Amino acid sequence: MSQMSKVQQFYDKSAEYEWNRLERHRMEAAVTMRALAEYLPPAPATVLDIGGGPGRYAIALAKQGYRPTLFDLTPNLLAFARVKAAEEGVELTDIICGNALHLPFPDASFDAVLLMGPLYHLLEEADRRQAVQEAFRVLKPGGICVAAFIGRYASFRDAAKGYPNWIVENPESPERIFRTGVHVAGPASGFTDAYFMHPTDVRPLMEGGGFAFLDLMGVESLVDHLEEQVNMLTGEAWDAWVDLSYRAGKDPSLHGASSHLLWVGRRPAPGE
C-alpha cells in the first residue's frame, strides 16, 4: 500500500473523530481562528482549504461570509463536510477530492490558501516542497497562505502523558522521529504515517517556495497537554486564556513546546 493510501485509509475511518477533535482541543481551534481573523483578507474573499478534512475551518469561514473551497484527499471526510455544512446552514463554494501535490486549479485562483493538514503527512522533503509550490501557484499575488505543522516533539509529549513505555518497547520509532521527524505507523499505532517538523525548518521550507514571512506561532503554546481545566472555562476567563496563548505562541522559545505550529505568509506582488 502506498504511503498516501495509508493516510487516506486512516482518515476514511475517522471523519467524526476528526470533526470532534477540535472540541477536545479548543485552544488549537481558537488560536487558529484568531490567526485567520488577523491575517486573512476580508470576506467575501475566496479561500482554498487544502487538506481541510471534515470542513471545520471552511464551514467557520463560510459563516463569516468567505467563499471557501474545501479540497481533501479523503472522500469520506468530504462527504461528512457536506452533511455538516448543511446542518450549519452554510454553502461551501466547492468540495473537491484530490491530492495537494497536484491541485486542479488555474494559477492565481484564490485570495487565500490554507495548507493546514497535508504537510503533516508528506514524508519526503521533495513532496513537501511540491505542496508548498502548488499552494503558491494557485494563490493570487498579494494573497495570504496559512500553513500548519505538527511539531517535532509532539509525539514525545503524547507518549509521556499516555504511554511512557513506548520509548523502550519500540525504541527505533522514537529515535527515528527524534533524528528525522518521520513517523511510520505500525499495526498498533494510533496515528498514520506522519512528518513532525522541527520549528527551525518551517521558514526555510515556506520561504523556499517563494512566500514572504509574516508570522510563526506555537498554536497550543502555554497550555499544550495542560488544557483540561482551561477547556472547561467560558466567558471572560476563556477569552483571557486564548489571548494569552495567542500572544505567547509567537515567542520562539515556545515553538518547540507546542504540538502544532502555524505559519503565515504572503505571495509577493509583482515588483516586490
BARO-981163 format. One record per residue: x, y, z of N, C-alpha, C, O in turn; residue in three letters. Coordinates in steps of 0.001 Angstrom, whole numbers, plus 524288, in hexadecimal, padded with zeros to 5 digits. Layout:
# BARO-981163
XYZXYZXYZXYZala
...
***
This chain:
# BARO-981163
803467FB5A8000080000800008000080370804E1800008073280534802FCmet
80229808AD7FCA88053480D787FC718046B810A28016A800A680FE78044Fser
80822814308024B807D48176A80701802E881AC5806FC8006481B5580B0Bgln
8017B81D048027F7FCBE820378023D7F7D781CF6802F97F40081ED48052Fmet
7F7EE81818801237F374814A5802027F2BB81372807C97EE538131D809AFser
7F716812CB80A987F6C7811EC810367F45581697812EF7F10D815F581664lys
7F5E881B40811667F3C681FFF813BE7EDF18206C812A07EADA8218C81623val
7EC6F81F8480DB17E6EE81FD680C417E3BD81BC580F387DF8081CF981125gln
7E5B28170C80F9B7E2E2812E8812587E21981449818177DDF08134781A49gln
7E6108169381A847E59C8181F81FFB7E14781C21820B37DE0081B8B8242Cphe
7E1388202E81D7A7DD578245381E217D7F2822B781C487D409824C181E31tyr
7D7AC81F12818947D29481D1E816D67CF7081ACF81B5F7CAA181AE381B59asp
7D23A818C681F3B7CFA481637823AA7CEA3819E98283E7CC7F8184882C3Alys
7D02D81EE8827B47D02E8223682C5B7CDC68279982B707CF8E82B7782DADser
7C9BD827DE828297C77682CEE826DD7C53C82FA482BB57C6778342C82CBEala
7C20482CE982E9F7BFA682F5F833377C3BC8308A8375F7C3688348983A07glu
7C79382D19837F67CBCF82E0F83BAA7CEB68330983A407CFF08363183DABtyr
7CFD6833C68352B7D299838768337B7CF5383D57834687D1698415D83605glu
7CA3C83D0C8336A7C6DB841828345F7C6E3842EF83A307C7388478683B93trp
7C68B83F0783D877C63583FF38432B7CB7A8413E845A87CBA78430E84A1Basn
7CFC284055842D87D4EA84128845257D596846BC847187D8038479C84B26arg
7D37684A7D8443F7D41E84FE5845D07D05D8517B84A2C7D0D9855C084C55leu
7CCAB84E2084B7A7C9B084EE58504A7CD0A84D61854F97CCC784FD585919glu
7D02F8494E854457D3A08479E858807D84E84B3F859157DA7784BCC85D58arg
7D9D984DB1854D67DE6985129854E17DC9E856AE853587DDD9858AC84F25his
7D9BE858FA856DB7D74A85E05855C17DB4B86254854CA7DA65865D18519Barg
7DFAF86218857867E38486642856DD7E5D886634851687E6C286A5584F1Fmet
7E6CE8619084F4C7E8C986133849F37E515863DF8462E7E6C3866E2842D4glu
7E005862C8846B57DC268652C8433A7DBD086B088440C7DB9886E0084045ala
7DBC686CBE848F67DB1A8725084A197DFBB87586848387DF04879B0845EBala
7E477873A28492D7E920876808477D7E9728769F841847EAD387AA083F3Eval
7E82F8724183EFE7E841872238394B7E459875FF837067E5A0878E483367thr
7DF928760F839217DBA7879B7837307DD4F87F5E8381E7DC2A882CA834F0met
7DFF98805683C6B7E1CC885AC83D647E5FC8873A839697E61888BAE8379Aarg
7E9698838F838127ED55884B1834147EAC2885BF82ECF7EC5D8894982BF9ala
7E6CA882B282D837E40A883968289A7E168888F28289C7E16888BAF824A9leu
7DF2988A6982D197DCA488F8782D797E09A893F182CDE7DF678980B82AAAala
7E5518930D82ED87E9508972182E867EB7C897BE829077EC9889C1B82756glu
7EC1C89364826347EF2F8939D8216D7EC25892E281C5A7EDED894C28184Dtyr
7E7AE8904581C5D7E4F088F78817707E2CB894A68155F7E1688981E81867leu
7E289895208103A7DFDB899B780E0E7DA1E8998E80F9A7D81A89560810DCpro
7D77A89DF480F8B7D20689E01811567CE6E89ADB80DD07CF7089A4380925pro
7CA3B898D9810197C6298964080D0D7C3BF89A44809547C36989EE780A90ala
7C21289860804BD7C14E89300803017C5E1890CE7FFD07C50B88ED87FB81pro
7CA9D89119801D07CF2288F097FF037CE85889357FDFD7CBE28866E800E5ala
7D1008876D7F9CF7D10E881D47F8987D57F87F3C7FB977D9D8881477FBD7thr
7D45387AA97FDE27D81D877CC801147D83D872207FF4E7D42986F997FEFCval
7DCD5870217FE287DD8886A907FCFF7DF8B867EB801E77E3D28691D803BFleu
7DC7886453804077DDDD8616D808BE7DFE785C16807127DCE58586C80647asp
7E52285BB68068B7E79A856EC8049C7E8638532E809387EAE38549280D15ile
7E64584E7D808CD7E6B384ABD80D147E33B84C2D811A97E47084AE981623gly
7DEEE84ED08108C7DB75850AD814B17D7EE84C92817097D4D284DC381A81gly
7D859847BD815367D59C8435D817AD7CFC384421818197CD2C8451781429gly
7CD9C843BA81CD47C7F08441681D837C5DB849A281D447C12C84A7281E01pro
7C92E84D7681C407C748852B081B197C6A28565781FAA7C3D685A3A81F36gly
7C91B855418240B7C88F858A1828A67C99A85E598275B7C65A861BC82866arg
7CE1F85F638251A7CF8E864CF824197CCB2866F781F547CB2D86B8781F51tyr
7CBF0863D081B547C9128659E816B87C38686745818377C1A386B4F8166Aala
7C0F38643581B747BBA38658481D187BB9A86A62820857B83586DBD81FF3ile
7BF5D86AC5824137BFB286F6D827677C082874558241F7BE338786882536ala
7C3CE873EF820177C4C18787881CC07C004879BD819637BEE387E4F81869leu
7BD3F875BC8179E7B877876B08149A7B47C879AC817E17B1B687D07815D7ala
7B42E8788181CDF7B0A387B55820567B20D8811F820AE7AEB188467821B5lys
7B6FC8825581FD47B8CC887C18201B7B86388A8E81AD87B9E388F1981A61gln
7B65E887D9816EB7B5A688A4D811D97B9D98893180DDD7B99F88B3580980gly
7BDBD885FB80F477C1BC8847880B7A7BF84880928078A7BB5A87E4F80859tyr
7C25F87FD9803507C0E187C1B7FF3D7C4F0877BB7FF1C7C88A877DE7FBEDarg
7C461873D4802917C86186FB8802F87C76686B2A7FF417C2F88697B7FE6Dpro
7CBAF869407FD0E7CBB2864497FA337CE8D860597FD9B7D3088613A7FF20thr
7CBFE85C0E7FECC7CE48857F1802087D0A0853CB7FE7A7CDFF851B87FB06leu
7D5988529D7FF5C7D87784EF17FC077DB3884B0D7FF9B7DE2884C9F80314phe
7DA4D845FD7FEC97DC9F842158023C7DD5F83CF97FF597DAD983BE97FB65asp
7E0F0839D0801737E248834C17FF2E7DE1D8309A8002C7DDD682CB87FD58leu
7DAD983169804377D7AF82D2B8065E7D1E382DEC805487CF8A8318C80764thr
7CF7E82A988020A7C9FA82B4B800AB7C64C82B50805627C2A082E6A80584pro
7C732827F7809347C39E827BA80DA37C3B182CBD810D77BFA482E55812E2asn
7C83482F3F811507C86B8343B814137C55C83865811217C2B783B9B81389leu
7C5B18385E80BFE7C2DE83C37808E57BCFE83B448091A7B9EE83EF880944leu
7BB6C83652809167B5D683520809AD7B3D8836F980EF97AF878390E80F61ala
7B6F783637812F97B59C8380C818317B52283E018183A7B1998402781AACphe
7B8B4840A7815837B88D8465C815437B39284853812A57B15D84C428144Eala
7B1CE845A780E9F7ACE88473980C0C7A85E8471080FE37A51F84A9C81007arg
7A82D842EC812FB7A3FE84264816D67A45F846B881AE67A0728492681C3Eval
7A90A847AC81CD67A9C584BA6820E37A88D8512281EDA7A63C8544D821A1lys
7AA1B8523F81A077A8ED8575C817CA7A30A8582B8176E7A11585C6981893ala
7A03F8541F815D979A888548481593798318554E81AFE794A18587581BADala
79A318527381ED179842853058242979931858838263E795FF85A9F82926glu
79DA785AD3824B679F06860098269379C88864578234979D09868F582485glu
799DA862D081F1B797238669D81BDA79AA386A048188E7994B86E7C81764gly
79F31867ED817017A2C586AE2813AF7A3DE867CC80EB97A30A8631280E77val
7A5BB86A9680AD87A70C86821805DA7ACC686911804B27AE9486D86804B1glu
7AFA2864DE803B77B50C86559802057B51F866237FC1D7B1E5863F27F94Dleu
7B8CA869427FA487B90C86A637F4B27B9B6865697F18B7B748864C07ED72thr
7BD0A861E17F37A7BDD785CDD7F0DF7C03A859147F4C27C2AB85AA77F897asp
7BF7B8540E7F3B77C1CA84FDD7F6D57C42C84C0C7F2FC7C1618499C7EFECile
7C95D84B817F31D7CC2A848A07EF0F7CFF0844D47F1907D29E846267F555ile
7D026840187EF777D3C883C147F14F7D8A883C1D7EDE37D84E83C347E917cys
7DD3583C0B7F0687E20283BF87ED657E6CC83C247F0E27E66783BF87F5ACgly
7EB5183C7A7EE677F05B83C307F1037F2E6841957F1157F2F98444D7ED1Easn
7F4F98431D7F5967F769848467F6297FC21849007F2A57FDC684D6C7F1B5ala
7FE5C844B67F0AC802E68451F7ED398016E846BE7E7AF804C6848647E4A6leu
7FC61846457E65F7FA968477D7E1107F54384A227E1807F139847917E106his
7F54084F267E2617F058851FB7E31C7EDC68530D7DDCC7F059855047DA3Eleu
7E8BC851C67DD387E613852687D82B7E3C5857D97D7747DF3D858677D5F1pro
7E6E085BD67D8877E503861387D8307E8DC864697D4EF7ED8B863537D4F4phe
7E6E5868597D2247EA7086BBA7CF217EDFE86EF17D2B17ECFB86F7C7D75Dpro
7F214871047D0747F58F874817D34E7F27F8792B7D56D7EEC987B077D2FFasp
7F42387B007D9FD7F20687FDA7DC4A7EC1487FCE7DC937E983883797DAD1ala
7E9E487BA07DECE7E43987AFA7DF047E1BE87CED7E40E7DD1B87E347E414ser
7E4B887D337E85B7E26387E1A7ED797E4E8882B87F0467E987883DC7EF97phe
7E1B1885567F3757E39E889AC7F6A27E6CB887C47FB4F7EA4088A837FD36asp
7E595883097FD247E85E880C88019B7E86D87ADD8010F7E4E28788B7FEC9ala
7EC7B8787D8032A7ED0E872CE803147EE59870F38089A7F1CE8731580B2Dval
7EB8686CF580A627ECC286A4C80F447EF548652080DF37ED368620980AEFleu
7F3D986430810317F6B585F4A80F697F75D85CDA814D17FBB585C4C816CDleu
7F2E885B69817277F2E2859E581CA37F17C8541D81D2E7ED70852BC81F61met
7F4E7850CB81B257F40084B3281B5B7F7CA84818818067FA3C8447481A00gly
7F86284967812FA7FBC38463A80FA180161845CA8117C803C6841A7810F4pro
80386849F8813A680908849D78152D809F98465D819E980E768454F81B45leu
805C78448D81C768064B840B7820A88080983B6881E9380A7D8386182164tyr
806C783A47819A780706834DE817D880A93834018132180AAC82FB5810FAhis
80D6B837E581187811078374880D23816738363580F5781910839B881154leu
818178314E80EF581CEA82FA381186821D18317380EAC825EE8320F81116leu
8216B8324F8099E825F1833CE8068082639839BA805E98224883C4D804EEglu
82AE483BD38068382B908417880610829D884375800B88278A847A88004Eglu
82AF5840767FCA88296D842207F7658238A842B67F6F5821A88464C7F45Cala
8209B83F417F97481AE783FA77F953819028445B7FC7781553847017FADCasp
81B7584569800E0819F384A0C803DE81AED84EF9800B2817B58528C800ADarg
81F5484F287FE0A8207E853B57FAC281C7E8543E7F65B81AD8858917F50Carg
81AF584FD37F41881730850097EFCA811E5851FB7F1B280F5B855127EF07gln
81033850327F64C80B3A852097F86F80B59857EA7F9608078985AA47F84Fala
80FB8859D97FB5F8104A85F787FC4C8103C8626E7F72080DC88668B7F6B6val
812E98605D7F3368130C862EC7EE1B80DAF8630B7EB8880C50866DA7E8F0gln
80AA685EDF7EC3D8055D85EC17EA1D801E5862C67ECDE7FED0865757EA53glu
80262863337F20A7FF6A867327F4E4800D686CA87F2F47FD6E86FF87F23Aala
805DB86D8E7F222807B1872987F019805698739D7EAAD803B8877F67E982phe
8056186FA47E76F80396870417E2027FDF0872097E1B67FCAA875807DEA2arg
7FA7F86FB47E4E37F4E8870E17E4697F353875BB7E77D7EED4877697E72Fval
7F6F7878017EA757F5D687CAD7ED897F6CB881917EA417FAA4881EB7E763leu
7F346885477EAB97F3F388A2C7E7E47F88988D417EA227F98F88CE67EED2lys
7FB508903F7E6F27FF55893BC7E9057FD08897547ED387F8E1899A67EC83pro
7FFCC897B87F18A7FDD789AAB7F5F97FA708977E7F9A17F8F6899617FDCDgly
7F927892A97F8217F5C488F5D7FB4C7F89488D027FFF07FD6188CFD80038gly
7F57688B02803977F768888F48088C7F73E88304808927F36F880A8806D4ile
7FB678809E80A8E7FB9787AF480B657FC5B879EA811377FFA087C5E813BFcys
7F950876438134D7F9E287483818B67FAF286EA8818937F7D186BA781680val
7FF5686D0E81AC5800EC8678F81AAD801A08658F8203C8037E86860823A7ala
8001C860AD821178008F85E488264480440859A682615804C48570182219ala
806CE858BB82A7D80A8F8547682B12809BE851E78305E808398547C83420phe
80ABF84CD3830A880B4284A3B835B7810ED84ADA8376D81483849B78346Eile
811BE84CA683C39816FB84D9B83E2781A158489A83F01817DA8447283FF2gly
81F318490883EAB822B88449483F00821E98416F8440B8226483CA6843FEarg
820B48440D8485A820B08415E84D6581B2E8401484F5E81A8B83E65853D3tyr
81731840DC84C0C811CE83FE784DB6810F083A4984F6980E5E839528535Cala
813108369284C798121E8311084DBB814A582F82852E0812B982C038558Fser
818EF832128544681B7A830D68593E8182A832B685DD7817DD8300E861D6phe
815AF8374085D4E81239839098617880D7983588861F180BBE8345686644arg
80B57833DE85D79806F98302485DA08088482B2C8607F8059F8293D863D1asp
80D168292285F2F80EDB824468619B80FCF824FB8677080E4C821A686A90ala
8124B82946868EC8136C82A2D86E7480E7082A71871AD80E5B828D587635ala
80A4382C7F86F4D8055A82D04872288022C827FD8722E7FFB7826B18761Blys
802358251E86DC87FE91820C286D58800DB81B5786D037FE588179E86EBDgly
8058981AB786ADD807D68157D86A3880DC5815F286A5C8105C8154D8665Ctyr
80FE98171086EF2815848183A86F658191C813AC86E1C81DB58148A86CFFpro
8173080ED986E3881A8780A6986CE781BDB80A128671B81F48807138658Easn
8192480D24863E981A2680D2685E3F81FED80DF285D0E8220280B918596Ftrp
822778113686005827D8812AD85ECB82B9D80E1685F5A82FCD80E2285CFEile
82A3380A1F8626F82D8D80580862F982B3D800B48604E82E1A7FD2385ED4val
826178009985FAE823AA7FC1885D1B824777FC3685735824987F821854ACglu
824FF800DB85510825A48016D84F68829C38059784E5B828908099184BEFasn
82E94804C78501D8327C8090585040833EE80B3484AED8358380FBA84A90pro
8336C80813846B8834F980A1F841A38315180E8783FD4832F68120E83D01glu
82C5A80E4C8417A828A88125683FCC829D7817A78423882A5881B7483F52ser
82A508181C8476682BB781D438498B8310581F3B847B5831BD823F084706pro
834BE81BB3846E6839D581D68845018396C81FA683F7D83BD4823A383E4Aglu
8366081D1483C26835B381F02836CE832FA82458836D983488827E683402arg
82EF2824DE83A0F82C3D829EC83A6382FF282E2483C518301D8326D83A26ile
832E882CEE8406083678830D38429883A73832AC83E8B83BAD8375083E3Dphe
83C7482EFC83B71840978304F837AF83E76832A1832A0840D28363683072arg
839FE8309F830B683836831FA82B77832C38346782B3E8315F836CF82751thr
82FAD833D082F5F82A4C835AD82F4C82677831E682CCA821C6832F582CB4gly
8285782D8482AC1824F1829E2827EB8229C825D882B9C8256C8233582E7Bval
81D648256582B7F81A998215082E668182F81D9482A788150781F2B82735his
819AA8189E82AC68175D814918277E813CD8115082AEF8159980EB182E8Bval
80ED48117A829D680AFA80EFB82D3980B668090E82CF780BA7806C5828BEala
80B78806A18317C80B42800F4831DA805B17FF27832B5802238025E83317gly
804DE7F9F8833047FF937F7DA8339C7FCC47F9D58387B7F7FE7FA6A8386Dpro
7FF9E7FADB83CA47FD247FC7E841887FD2A80267842447FB988045684661ala
7FEEF8054A83E4D7FF5C80AF483ED07F9FD80D7C83EE57F66680BB483C3Cser
7F971811A4841F27F48F81490842137F456818E183E0C7F08E81BD883DEBgly
7F84C8194F83AC17F88781D64836CA7FA8781AF3831CA7FC4581677831C2phe
7FA4781DE782D947FC4481BFD82899801C181E31827A4803E0820F282AF7thr
8040881CFE823228093181F09821CF80921825028222C805628278B82088asp
80D4C8272F8245280D4B82CCF82540812CE82EF482529816A482C22825D5ala
81311834178244D81804836DD824AD8177183B25828B9813EF83E6A8285Atyr
81AE683B2382C9C81AC783EDE830E081F26842E182FFE823C68419283028phe
81DA2847A582F168213984BC282D5B8241E84E47831E6821C484FA9835DBmet
8294784EDC8314B82C37851DC8351F82B05857A98344782ACD8596682FCDhis
82A3F85AB183877828C586034837C882C7E863568346082AD1866DE83193pro
8317986219834968353B865278318B8350A863EB82BB783770866AB82895thr
8323985FD182A3E831E185E5C824BA82D23860B9821F782CAE8605481D31asp
829A686326824E5824CB8651782293825D58699181EC5824348695B81A41val
8287D86D8982091829578721181D2B82C7B870B58184C82B108727E81410arg
830B186DA2818AC8337B86C3F813D3830068697680FDE8307A86A6C80B2Epro
82C9086603811B38291A8634880E11825768671D80B528250F8671C80687leu
822D486A5E80E5E81EDE86DCA80C208214687238808ED81F4F8738A804BDmet
825728747680ADA827EF878B1807EA82AB9876988031D82B538795A7FF38glu
82C72871A38036782EB086F2C7FECD82ABA86E6E7FA7E82C2786DF87F5EDgly
825B086E4E7FBEC8218386DEF7F81081FD08732C7F5EC81C2A873747F2CDgly
82269877547F7908214C87C747F55F81E51880237F8E381DA1884B27F787gly
81C8687E4F7FD5E8194D8818A800C781C8D88560803FB821118845980545phe
81A2D889C38053881C6E88D88808E181A3888C7080E4B8158488BA080EE3ala
81D8388C6B8122581C0688B1081786818EA88F6D81A2081A3D89408819B6phe
814B388DD681CDA811BC8917882018811B788FEB825D68123A893468293Eleu
8111F88ACE826F7810A88893982C73811918835D82CFB810D28805E8294Basp
81334881CF831AA813AC87C528331F8125A87BE7838E38147787EC783C1Cleu
80EE48785A83A2780D3D877E083F9A80C828722B8411880B3A86EE083DD5met
80D5B871138461D80BDC86C1F848598062786C6C849DA804A586FC384CF7gly
802F4868FB847B27FD4D86996848367FB7D868C684DD67F8A586C0484FF6val
7FD1C8647E8503B7FB488636E855927FE6186679859A47FC718676985DF1glu
80308867FA85860806AB86B1185B8F8067086988861518081E8653E862B2ser
8046C86CE0864AD804D986C2586A59801B88679186C7A802F186596870B0leu
7FDAC865D4869A27FA25861E286BE57FAB185C8A869557F7768591B86A4Bval
7FEA385BBD866217FF26856B3863817FF82852418677C802E38523B86AE9asp
7FBEE84E7E866F07FB8D84A0086A657FA2884B848700C7FAB584861873A6his
7F85F85053870BA7F6B18521B875DF7F157854BC875747F0098582587896leu
7EE4485322871937E9BA856358700E7E4968549B8729F7E0A685742871DDglu
7E47F850618759E7DF7B84E5F877787DC6B8526A87A8B7D7C88533187989glu
7DEEA8550287E477DC2B858E0881717DAE285DC087E437D6A785FF787ECFgln
7DE7585F6287B007DD7D86401877C37D8E986308874147D5CE866938731Fval
7D87285E42871FC7D43A85D0586E537CED285D83870C47CAF885E1686DF2asn
7CE7585D4F875DC7C96085DBC878727C7C586364879647C36B8646C87B28met
7CB3D867048783B7CA1086C87879237C66886EAF874F77C61B86CA0870A2leu
7C3AC872D0876537C07D875C5872A47C14387B8C873C27C3C087D0987799thr
7BF1987EC18705B7BEE588455871677C433886E8871DF7C7D5885B286EF6gly
7C49788A818759E7C93C88DC2876307CE2688A89877377D24B88BB487513glu
7CDB98868187A747D2578836087BB57D4588807E876E07D90D8805F875E9ala
7D0CC87E2D873D97D26987B7F86F0C7D4E787F5D86B3A7D90987E4886906trp
7D26B883CC86A757D484887AF866D97D9F88897A868877DD5D88A5C8653Easp
7DAC588A0086D937DFDF88BB186F817E40E887A786E667E86F8891086D01ala
7E2CB8829786EFF7E69887E7886DD97E7C587E31868037EC3F87D538667Ctrp
7E3C487EEC864BB7E4B087EF285F187E8478837785DA67EBEE882CA85A99val
7E7418880885FD17EA8488C9185EA67F02B88BAD8605F7F3D488CD185D78asp
7F0D7889A5865187F61D888AE8670D7F8E38848A863C87FD7B885218627Eleu
7F61D88060862757F87A87C3585F557F9F987E26859E87FE0887CA8857CDser
7F6B588171857AF7F7DB883828527F7FCC4886DD85296800238865C84F32tyr
7FD2888A3F8566C801B888DAF856C0806A488A9E8582380ACC88B87855E6arg
80625886F585BDB80AB8883ED85D7780C838803F859268112B87F21858B4ala
808E087E5D855FB80A4387ABF851CE80DE987D0684DC78107587A1B84AEDgly
80E3D8823684D76811C1884B5849BF817578850F84BD281AE4886A784900lys
8181988395850B481D4F8838A8530E8204187EB88512081E8D87A5B85238asp
8248E87F5084E568276487AC084C3D8290D876DA8506B829C28723E84F40pro
829B0878A08554482B56874FC8595C82733870E685A868286786CEA85CEDser
8224E871C7858E081E1A86E04859C681CEB86AA585500819B9867128555Dleu
81F5F86BA98509B81DEE868D884BDC81EE1862F884C5581BAA85FDC84A90his
823338617284EAD8244B85BE584F3A820E1859358533D820B0854688536Fgly
81E2E85C3F8567081ADE85A0D85A8681526859E4858F5811D0858BD85C39ala
813EC85B038540D80E8D85AD68522280DE48563984E6C811538551584B41ser
8097A853A084EDD8088384F2084B75807A8850BD845CE808E684DCA84237ser
805878557184501804A38575883FB88071585CB683F0F8071B85FE9842A5his
8092185D9C83A6A80B49862A7838EA80800864E08347D80633862078310Fleu
80742869FA8349F8044086CA183091807A2870E982E328096887477830E8leu
8087C870808292280BA6874478263A8080787785822CA8044D875798208Atrp
8092287C8C82267806058800481F1C809C2882EB81B7A80DBA8850881D2Cval
8086B882F98167B80BA6885AF812B180864887FB80E58803998879180E47gly
80B1788A6280AC28088288D548068D80B5388C53801728101F88C1080149arg
8085788BC37FD4C80AC788B857F81E80BE88911D7F65B80848894347F5B0arg
810D28926C7F59D81211897D57F43880F63899667EF1580ECD896417EB7Dpro
80DD089E467EEE480BC08A0657EA0D8102E8A18A7E642814A78A2177E7F1ala
80F188A1EA7E139813428A3187DD73816248A81E7DEE4813C18AC157E032pro
81B4E8A7D67DE9E81E7C8AC5E7DFD8820278ACC27E5728236C8B0087E6C1gly
81DFE8A97F7E8D481F818A9977EE5D824808A6857EF3F8265D8A62B7F3AAglu
***
